[in-house]
């Protein structure tokens, strides 16, 4: 997955002596980002729900073993205020990729939107508390706008934007 121009420019300007935090580190977007950060030789603080889950961390650990950067894994709960403090300590940049995602949704507002907003608020509030954090990059994926084919039929021009 190629990085967009603004992310590439940010990578070129990063203070290399400080770690970089990536939330939701076991997700697809995060994994691609972490690969690139490790290739650059950066220290990545990877925030995950369960650092003891070796199966979920296998892809990240494989990257760490073959790339020059440093990887440190931290337990963080997106919906628990203050749980990113340790992972974010000393970081200059935070890439926020974490967002609750479930396939079976009965109430989209309750099951997806509210947790995503609350989680982002928790990460941003922690970033404000950390004096080292200079920038927060909020990411997303097509999953944020994608549903099923029936929904696409009802959209203008047959696509989401």
N, C-alpha and C positions, 0 to 999 in steps of 0.2 A: 504494500500500500504506500504510494508516494505521499510525502508530506506536502502540504500546501506552502505557497511562497512565504506567507507570514510566519509559519512555524519554522521553516528553514532559516529565515532571517533571525528569528529569536534564538535558534540554536547557535548561530554564528556569534551572537552577542552575549551568550550566557557567561556568567561569572563561574569559571570552571572549578574554583576552590570550594564552592558551596554545593551541597546536594540538591537534587531536584525531587520533589514529591509527585508521585503519580497515584491518584486514588483509583479504586476499582481495578487494581493492577492485574487481575486475572481475566479481565475482559478482552475482547478482540482488539478494539481501538487502542486500549492501554498497552497490550502486548506489542503492537506494531510501534508505538511510541517508545516503549522501553527498549526495544531492540535498537532503535535509532540512537537513543541516548547512550546506551552501553557501547555502541559502535564508536561514538564520539569520545569514549573514555570517561564519561561522567559518573558520579555516584548517584544512584537512584534509590530513593526511599519508596518502596512499594507497599502501599496500604491495601490490606486484604481483610476480609472478615475473619478467616481462620488460618493463621500462619502454620498451624499443625497439619493442614490438609495437603499432604505431599502430592496427591494426585492432581489437585487444582494448581499447584505450584510447579509441576513438572516442566511445563513449557518455559516458564521464566527461568528456572534453574538451569535448563539446557542452554538458554541464551547466555546466562551469566558464566557458565563454564567455558564458552568459546569466544566471548567478546571481552575487550579490554576494560570496560567499566566495572564499577563496584555496585553490587545489589544488596540492599538491606531490606528485610521484610518486617512490617509492623502490623499489629492487629489494630483495626479501626472499624467502628460501626457507624455507617453513614447517618443513622438516625439517632445516635447518642451524642449529645452535645459534649464537646471537649475531647472526644475520643481520637481526634487527629493531632492533638498537641505534641505527643512524643514523635510521631512520624514527621511532623512539619518543622520541628525544632531545628534551626540552623539553615533551613532551605531558602534559597533565593527565589525559586519559581515553583508554583503549584500547578500541575496539570490535573484538572478535575474531570475525570472520565466516568466516575461511578454514578450509577443511577439504578434504582430498583427496577427490575424488569421481570415480569412474570407473563407466561403465555396465556393462562386462563384468567381472564379479568371479568369480574361481575360488575364492578363499579370503577370505571377508569379514573375518575376524580380521586376516589379513596385509595385505589390500589396502585396507581401510577403517578398521577400528577402531584398530589399532596406529599408523598414520600420523596419525590424528586426535588420539589421545592424546599422541603424541610432539610433534606440532606445537603443541598447546595448552600442553603443558609448556614448550616452548621460548619461547612468547610470555609465559607467566606468569613464568618465570625472568627473562626480560629486563625485564619490568615491575617485578619486585622489585629489580633492579639500578638502575633509573632512579628517582632521587629525586623527579622531577617527577610521576610517575604516582600519582594518588590513587585511581583507580577503573578496574577492568577489567570490561567487559560482555561476557559470552560469549553469542553468538547461535547460533541453529540454524534449520533450516527443516524443512518436512515431509519433505524427502528423508532426514532422519535416521531416520525411522520407516517410510517408505513403501517398498514392494517392488512386487510385482505382484498382480494380482487373486487368483491361486491362494493366495498367502500370507494375504490378507485373509479368505478363507473359513475358515481354520483358527484365526482369532483369536476371543477371547470377544466376543460382541455384533457380530461382523463388522467391527470397527474396531480401529485401532491407538491406543494411548495412551502 
